[in-house]
Amino acid sequence: MFPCMLIACVILGLSAAFASGQTAGSNLRQVSAVLDASATRALETGPVNIAAASIEERPTLILKSPSAGRLGRFEQLLFGAIEQRLGAHYSWGATGPNVFDCSGFVWSSFQSAGIKFDRASARSLWATFTPATKEEESKFGTLVFFSGLAHIGIVADKNGFYHASRHHGVVYSPFNDYWLSRIDGFRRVPLPAQLAE
């Protein structure tokens, strides 16, 4: 009996040491949950009440590079700002640096990219900026509005967008049936000449 217990203790100790070494060596942000391609929930921290889980999106922490082609200065700056915020938690009214609501995430990302405008709600930003052309709707950096102007995100490409989700924090979400049925429209933020190149 003693040799079996000794072996079990050694195995448990090695497993714990290995697991803590893996966690300490990683600088990835922890995420409460990530949905995989088969729509099963892979948990990384804590349990999730499946009954309360939203089907609004299938978020991912993969940073989707803007559409193929050379990125302009603005796109590079905005892409870097989004990358820094990816995985941050959601809190209503927050503007960072580690916690955001949807409009706070958009405002903070554009501020970091050198585009200054007043922090405002999604509804106010809708009224502030001009409508996007059909071609601009799928262009990286376009603002996308949802649910009666109650939610806002930044278009990544024709397939999806970045936003601060109440359930998942700052994530990339595909334009799936859930989101497509809730789109109110798109707006473009005007760029100063030095960043438009």
N, C-alpha and C positions, 0 to 999 in steps of 0.2 A: 504494500500500500504506500509506504514512504517513497520508493522510487517513482511511482506513478505520479504522486503529488508533486515531487521535485521536478519532474519533467514538465508537468502542466504549468507550474510556476515559471519555469525558465521560458517556455513557449509564450506564455502571456506577457512576460516581461520584455522579451524580444519584439513581440508584436506591438506593444505599446511604444517602445523606443523607436521602432521603425515608423509607426504612424506619426509620432510627434516630430520626427526628423523630416518626414514628408511635408507636414504642415508648416514647420518653421522655415523650410527651404523655399516655400512657395510665396510669391508676392501677389498672387491673384486675389482679388476681392472675393469674400464669401458671399454667396447668394442663397437666399432662403429656399428657392426651388427653381429648377430648370426643367422644361418639358422637352422630352426627346422626340424623335421623329414618329414614334408609334403612339404618341400622346399619353404615355405613362409618365408618372411624376418621379423624377430622380431627386431624392432629397440629399442636400449637402449639409444643412444645419436644421435641427429641430423638426418636429412633426408638422404636418399640414393637415388641416381639417378639409378633407376632400369635398365634403358637402358644401363648404363655404368657399371653396376655390372657384375662381372665375374662369369661365371658358372664353373670355374676351380675347385671348391672345395665346400664342405659343412663343414666349420670349426666348431669346438666346443672348449669351454674352459674347458671341462672336461679333467682332467689329467688322461690319460689311464695308469694304472699301467703296467709295463712290464709283459711278460708272467708269468703264474703261476709258482711257485717254489721260492726257496730262492734266494734273490738278493745278489750278491757278493758286495764287497766293492765299486768297480768301478760303478756298476749299481746304487747303493744307492746314491753315490755322483753325478752322472750324472742326475739321476732322480730328485734329489733336485735342481740342477742347472736349469734344464728345468722348473721345477715348479716355480722357482723365476722369470723366464723370460716370462712365459705364459701371454699373453695379452698385452705385450709390443708392441709399434708401430713400423712400418717399416720406414726406411730411408736408401737410398742407401749409402753404405760405412760406416754405423754406426756399432760400436761394443759394444754398451751399455753405461751405465748400464740399461737405460730404453728404448732405441731405437736401433734397429738392422736391418741389411740387412741379407740375407740368410746365407752367409758364415761367417758374423760377429756373428750371433747367434750360429752357430756350433762351431766356434773357442772359443767364450766366454764360452759356456757351458762346453766344454772339458777342458779349462783352469781352471774353477772352480772345476772340478772333479779331478784335479791334473795331467792332460795330457797336456804336453807342446809341441806345434808345432807352426810354423810361421803362422801368419795371412795371408791368401791368398785367391784368387778367387776359385770358385767351380772347374774351369778347372785345376788350379794348384794343388788343393787338390786331384783331380782325378789322376793326374800324380804322386803325392807323395806317396799315399798309395796303398797297394796290393789289388787285387780283393778279394772279399768275396767268400767263398765257398757257394754252394747251401744252406746248413744248416744255414750259417751265414746271408744270405739275409733277413731272417725274425727275426733275433736276435736283441734285444734292444741294441742300441748304434752303429749299423752299419750305415754307411753313404750311402744315396741314392741320385743319381744324375739324373737330368731331363733336357729336352729341349736343347739338344746339349751342355751339360755341362754348362748351364747358370744358373742352380738352384740346390740347395743342401738342404738336410734335414737329420734328425736323425730318423732311424727306431724305432718305438715303439714296433711293433709286426707284424705279418703277415697281419694285417688289416689296418695299417696306420702308419703315421710318424708325427714328429714335424718339423716345419720350420717357417721362417719369410716370410710371404706372403705379397706381395706388397699391396694387398687390405685389409687384415685383421690383419696384424701384426703377432706376434708369436702365432701359433695355432697348434692343432692336426688336421690333415686331413686324411680321409680314402683313401685307395688305390682304388679309384673309376675308372670308365672308362676314365675320363679325365687324371688322373695322370698315370694310367697304360700304356696308349698309349704314354706317354712322358718319361718313364724311360730309361735312358742310361745304368745304371748298379749300382753296389754296391761296396763299399770299406770298409775295416776294419782298424781302427786306432790301431797300436800296443800298448799294455799295458805293463807298467813296472811290474816286477814280484810281487812287493808288492801290486799292485792293481788288478792283474789278479786272485787273490784267491777268 
